[in-house]
Amino acid sequence: MPEPQSSVASSGSVDRLRNAFGGVLCIFTLLLIGVLAFSIRLFSVIKYESVIHEFDPYFNYRVTQFLSKNGIYEFWNWFDDRTWYPLGRVIGGTVYPGLTLTAGTIWWLLNSLNIPLSVETVCVFTAPVFSVNASWATYLLTKETKGPGAGLMAATILAMVPSYISRSVAGSYDNEAVAIFALIFTFYLYVKTLNTGSLFYAALNSLSYFYMVCSWGGYTFIINLIPMHVLLCIVTGRYSSRLYIAYAPLVVLGTLLAASVPVVGFNAVMTSEHFASFLVFIILHVVALVYYIKGLLTPRLFKVAMTFVITVGLAVCFAAAAILIALIASSPTKGWSGRSLSLLDPTYASKYIPIIASVSEHQPPTWPSYFMDINVLAFLVPAGIVSCFLPLSDASSFLVLYLVTSVYFSGVMVRLMLVLAPAACILSGIALSEAFGVLTRSMKFQRPTLDDGSFTAGDGSSDTPTNSEMGLKEKTSKKNRKKDKESEGSSPVDHRTEEKLLVLPCGPSAVGIMLLTILSGFYVIHCVWAAAEAYSAPSIVLTSRSHDGFHVFDDFREAYGWLRHNTDADDKVASWWDYGYQTTAMANRTVIVDNNTWNNTHIATVGTAMASPEKVAWEIFNSLDVKYVLVIFGGLIGYPSDDINKFLWMVRIGGGVFPQIKEADYLKDGNYRVDAHSTPTMLNSLMYKLCYYRFVETDGKGFDRVRRYEIGKKHFKLTHFEEVFTTHHWLVRIYKLKPQKNRVRGKLKFKSSLKASFMRKTGGKKSPWK
C-alpha cells in the first residue's frame, strides 16, 4: 500500500532539516579550516617578529611601498635608477603586478575603514590570508569532482601541507602567495564550466586566469594543461558543447587579457609556450563543426561533408603550423624561454644558462624533499587516482592529468613542488574521504538498525521482505508486475542491499579507521613541526642552538643599517646578485645587480670582478662607479650559504661571457679549495681576499668552519680596497675602494718636480717639502 501523505511530508521535512544542518556544519568546518590555515603560518611572527623573509620579497615590499605612496599611474611609469646601475629598470613593465596590486588594494581598503595598518604589516600577512582563500578554492574544486566530503578533507590537507607553507608563512611576501590561490581557483572555474556549460563561469574563468597571469610566470602551466585536457577529451570521444564553452572563451578572452599585462605583452601570442593552446583551439573548432554537420545531414551526406571538413581542417592546421614555425625559426631557442627549456630538458640550464642553474630552488629535488614537503600524501595519491577512475568523468580526468604533469615538473625543479602540492592534497583528500566512507558505512551496517518497525542486522536479515512488501506483491496484477519490479529496483531496501555488497567485517573496519586516524595524526604533527621549525625562520635573521644556548645572528640588518647611515645617498654598492634586493630596500643604496637577473652580461661582469686579482677587480668596479663592495662570509659561524660556496657560479657565469676567466684555474683535483692546496688563482682572487682578510686574527689559525679547512693564505694586505665595516659575527663584510693611484702618483711627481726646481733656484737650501 502507498505510504500516507503525512509520513511522506514528515520524511521530506527531515531531509530538508538534515540538508540544512549539513550545510551549516560544512560552513562552520570551512571557517575552522580557514583559522587553521592562517594560524599555522604565524610561527614566524610569534617566534621572531613581523619581518619580511627571504630576498625577493624585499623587492616586492619596496614596490608596494612605492605603489601605496605614489599611486597606480606612477607605478606603471616608474623607472628605478637604484637598480642595475647604470642601466636602471622600468618597474611597471618588468614585474608581475598581481601581488603588489593585491596588497596595495588591501592596504587602501583598510585605511579607508580607519584601520591604520602599515604597508609592511599588510605585506607580512598577505600570504597567510590567501592561504585561507586557497584552502576554500581547493574545497570548491574537489567538491565539484567528488562531493563535499572529499572537498573538506582536501581543504584541510592543503591548509597544512608543508610545501605550500614554505611559500606562504607570515612574511613570505612572494608572487606564489597569491598565485597558488589563482591557480586552484582557475582550475575550479574550468571544471565548474565543464560540469554546467555556463558562459557565466567561463567568463569568470577567463578573469581568474587573467589574475593568475598578473601574479606569476607559472601561468603558462595553466595555458598548457587545460589544452592537454581538452585534447584528451576529444581523443577519447568525450567532446560536448560544455567542453567547447569551457575552453573557447578562455583562449580568446584570456589571451586578450594576458596580452594587456605589460610584462607579458605580445608574448601571449608570440612564444612557443602559448602555441599549444591555439592549435587545440583550431582542432576543437574542427571537431565542433563535424558534430554540428552530423546533426544536420543524413549519414550519406555526412560522410561527404566530413571528408571535406577534415581536409579543410587539416589544411588550416598545417597552415597554422607553418606560420608558427616561420615565426619561431629565427629564434635560437625556437621561441621557448630559458626557464621553459630547462623544464623540458633538465640539463639545458646547466649547459647553457648557468644563472638559472645557480639558483638552489631550480635544482632537481631529492626523495627526502618529497617526504619533507608532502609527507604521507605520497602514499595516498595512488589511491586517489584509483578513486578518480570510479567512475571516470571529465572533472576527475582533469585532476589525474593535473597530477601527472605536476609530478613531472616537480621532479625537474624543486620550486615546482609548490605546483604539485594542491594536486597531491586533492587526490589524497579524495582517497581519505572514500576510505573513511567505506569503513564507516561498514561499521554502520554491522549494528542493528530500525527500518519500517523491524530490527535488522548485518547478517543479511534486512534482505528479507517485510509483511507489507509481501502483501503488496500478492495483490499486484500480472499486467503491472514489470512496472512494480522496476520501482522496487530503486527502492531504499534494494539500494541498501547494493551498499552492503561493499561492507567489510566490523573488526577490519575499526582497525582501518584507527590506522587512517593515526596516519592523519602523524601528518598533522609533521606539518606543525615544518611550520614551526623548518619554514618559519627568516633568512634575514639567522638562529642556531648549541650546547651554550640559543643564538641570534642579526648581521644582515646590522650591515644594511650601517650602509644606510654611514654612506652617501648616491653611493653604489656591489655584491653578488642574491643580495641586491635587500641592499636596495633596507640600505636604500644603488646596486649594480639584483635578483631580477635579466642581464647576464652585467652579472658576469660582477662575477668576473670577484674572480679576478685585486687590481683588475678594482678597475672593473671603478669603471662602474662602485664605492663599496659587500661580501657574505660564514666561515666563522658556520653559515653555509656564503659567497665562497657561491663562488663557483661567479666563475662559471663570468667565464661564460669573459673568456679570460677559466674555471680550471680555480680547481684543484676537480674541487674548489681554500686551504694550502688551493690554486694561486683562487688564493689571489678578490673574493678570497675580501672574505679571509684578517681572518687569522679570530683564532690564530684561520680555520674555516664551513669548508673545514685551515685557509691557505693567511697573512696578506689589501692594496686597492680597505675594510670599513665587519658585522659582529663576521657574516657581512663591507670594503671601500681606495682612491685612484694614478692621481696620487701624479700629485707626488708634481711635488718632487717642484722640490727639485726649488733646490736649483735656492742653491740647495732647505726645502719646505722636507
Protein Blocks (a to p, Z undefined) as FASTA:
>chain_A
ZZdfklmmmmmmmmmmmmmmmmmmmmmmmmmmmmmmmmmmmmmmmmmmccdehjllmmmm
mmmmmmmmnojklmmmpccfkgoiakbpafklmccfklmmmmmmmmmmmmmnopacdfkl
mmmmmmmmmmmmmmmmmmmmmmmmnojklmmmmmmmmmmomklmmmmcghiacfklmmmm
mmmmmmmmmmmmmmnopaklmmmmmmmmmmmmmmomklmmmmmmmmmmmmmmmmnopacf
klmmmmmmmmmmmmmmmmmpmklmmmlmmcfklmmmmmmmmmmmmmmmmmmmmmmmcfkl
mmmmmmmmmmmmmmmmmmmmmmmmmmmmmpmnlopafklmmmmmmmlmmmmmmmlmmpmk
lpccdfklmmmmnmmmmmmmmmmmmmmmmccdfklmmmmmmmmmmmmmmmmpmklmmmmm
mmmmmmmmmmmmmmmmmmmmmmmmmpccdeehiacdfeopmmpccfklmmmmmmpcfklm
mmmmmmmmmgmklmmmmmmmmpccfklmmmmmmmmmmmmmmmmmmmmmmmmmmmmpcfkb
ccdddfkbccddfklmmmmmmmmmmccfkbccdddfklmmmmmmmnopacfbdckomamk
lmmmmmmmmmpcfklmmmmmmmnopabdcdddfklnopakbfklmmmmmmmmmmmmmmmb
cfklmpgghiacfbfkbcfklmmpmklmmmmgoklmmnonopafklopacfblbdcdfkb
ccfbdcfkomaccddddddfklmmmmmmmmmmmmmmmmmmnnopacfkZZ
